[in-house]
Every structure is written in C-alpha cells, then in structure tokens.
Amino acid sequence: MVELGIPELTTEQFEEACTAAEKAARKLVLCRVAQKFVEKLDISVEAEGIKPVNFTVEVDLKLSKEVKDVDHQELTDEAVKKAFEAIENYLRKLKT
C-alpha cells in the first residue's frame, strides 16, 4: 500500500478501517452472487504495527455448485482488492 502520511491510528480507527474493508468485500460478493448461492463467506481483516500499519485481508468464499458463470478465484481476488481500496479511502479521509 502507498505511504499516506497519516498520524498513528487509535484503536477505534483501526476497527473502523477493518470494518470498512469487511463491508466493502462483502458488498462486492453479494452484488455479484445472490446470497442464497453463497455457502460460505468469511472475511478476515487484520491490522498490525503502528508506523507503518500493515493490513491483511483474507476472503474465504464457497459458492453453491449451481453457480457456474462466476469465476470463484477472480471474485475472491476482487473482494480482497475492494477491501484494500476501502482501507485506503478510509485512511485518506483521516489525513484531510
């Protein structure tokens, strides 16, 4: 991720960044696949360090066998990317 020059994050800000990332990833998946076809969707967002802060995002996704027109790996990768975008957007707002 890019160095944004933000101050040290509070515990609350860490939680808000992680929550924003989780929501963004979940929204992307559920916009592409109806919830009834999602058998498992676990999203883990963790933050480590103070300066720099390192975020880790993991998306564990299992779709119903009925879903044939969705590339599982591509959707998972896009969800992770969307989560990191949400973190970056949140951190940029703190800077302003």
N, C-alpha and C positions, 0 to 999 in steps of 0.2 A: 504494500500500500504506500501511498505517497506521504511524505512528511508534511503535515498540515500546520505545524507550529502552534498547537493548542496547549493550554495550560494543563497541569495534572488534573485528571478526572476524579470526581468524587465517586463514592460507591453508588450513589443514585444515578449518576451519569453513565457509569459502566452498565448498570442494569437497564437503563433506558436505551442505550446503544444496542445491547444484546436483544432486548425485546423488539426494537425496531427491525433488526435483522431477521429475527424469527418470523415476525408478522409478514415481512416482505417475501420471504421464501415460501411461506405457507400460501400466501395470496397468489403467487405465481403458479404454484402447482394446482391449486383449486380453480384457477381460471382456465387452465388447460385441460383438466380432467375432472369430471363430476365426482363429488365426494363419495358417492356410492361405489365408485370403481377404485377407490384408494383403500387398499387393505392395511397399509401401514405407512405412516408419515411421522417420523421422529426427526426433529430439528434440534441440533445442539449448537449453541453459540457460547464460546468462552473467551474471556479476556485475560491476558497475562501481562505483567510488567506495569511500569509507571511511565517511563520515558525511555524508549518508545513503548507504546502499548501494542501488543500483538493479539489479534483476534483470530480465532479458529472457528470455522463453520463446517458442520457435518450434516448432511441430509441423508437419512435412511428412508428410502421410498420403495414400497412394493405395490404394484398395480395389479388389479384383477386380470385374469387371463383373457377376459372379454375385451380388454383394451389392446387393440392391435395396431392402431395408426399413430401411436406415440412412441418415440424413441426414449426408453427409460433413462439411459445414461445421459442423453442430451438434456432431458428435463431436469434431472438431478443437478447437472453442471450449471444449467441456467438458474436454478433456485439458489445455488451457492453464490453465483455471481450477483444475483439480485440482492442477496443478504449483505454482501460486501458493499454494494452500492448504497444500501440503506445506512450502513455504518458510516461510510464516508460522508453522506449527506448530513447525518446527524452531527458528526464531528465538525463539519464545515459551518453549521449553524452556530455551534458553540464559539467559534472563532470570531464571528461577527458581533 
